[in-house]
Amino acid sequence: MTKRIRTVIPTLLKAVGWLFMVPIGLCFKAVVASDLWGWFVVPLGVPAIGMAHALGLCLVGWLFSCGMDNIKEEQDHALVARWVIIQIVVLIVWGYGALFNWIGF
């Protein structure tokens, strides 16, 4: 029983750490992206964005880049197929959400 507790406690501490650090990291990422947008894109005549829009842009960027960056040529093609399917599903759901919002549902 004590051996099991010794393995469970570090796992729980890691999970709690992730639960606290991921939202904090996302907030910092949104602040940085919003500031960079204000410095480099707003002078071109594009409206400024807030933290929520910056976070959304970061998540879209991650969706299209991060998953594919870690795939090596010798890895299984199933991993590539999984990422492509995830991207397609997210785009379809996002598109229907935008369509229903535009129609007024």
N, C-alpha and C positions, 0 to 999 in steps of 0.2 A: 504494500500500500504506500509506503513512504517513497519508493522508487517512482511510482506513478505520480505522486504529488510533485516530486522533483522535476518531472518532465512537463507537468501541466502548468505549473506556476510561470516558468519562463515563456511558455506559449501564450498564456493569458496576458502577461505583461507586454509582449510584442503586439498582440492584437489591440490592447488599450492604447499603446503608443501610436499605432497606425491610425486608430480612430480619432486621436487628437491631432496628429501631425498632418494628415492629408487635408483636412479643411483649412488649416492654417497655411499650408503650402499653396493651396489653390487661391486663397485670398491674396497672398503675396504675388503670385503669378498674375492675377487679374490686375493688381495695382501697377505692376511693372508694365504690362501690356497696355493698359490705359494711358499711362504716362508716355510710353514710347509712341503710341498713336497720336497723342496730343503734340508731341515734339516734331514728328516727322510727317504725319499725314494731314493734320489740321491746316498747316500752312499752305497746302495744295488746294484748299477750298472745300475739303470734306468735313462734315460736321464731327464734333468731338463725340466720343463714346464714354459710357460709364463703366463701372466695374463689372456689371452683369454682362454687358455686350462683349467686353474684353475677355471674360471667362468663357463665354460661348465661342468666340473666335479661337481661343486656345484649345478648347475641347475639339472643335472641328479640325484644327491643325493636327492635333494628336491623332484623331481618328484616321486621317489620311496619310500620316507619316510615321508615327511611332511604331505602330504594329508591324509595318513592313520593313523598318530599319533593322529590326532584330532577326530577320529571316536571312539565312545564308543560302548559298546556291545548293549546297549538298543536303539541306534539310528536306523534310517530307513535303510533298506538294499539298497534302491535306491541310497544313497550317496556312499556306497561302490561300487555299480555297476558303478556309474558315474566315480569314480576314476580309476577303472579297465579299462573302455572303453577309458578314456583319455590316460592312459599309453599305451594301445595297439595301439591307433592311432598314438601317438608320435613315438613309436618304428617302426611302419610300414613306416611312412613318413621318419624317419631317415634312415631306412634300404634301402628304394628306393633311397634316396639321396646318400648314400654311394655307392650303386650299380651303379648308373648312373655316379657318379664321377669316379669309378673304370673302367667302360667301356669306358668312355671318352666323354660322351654326354655333 
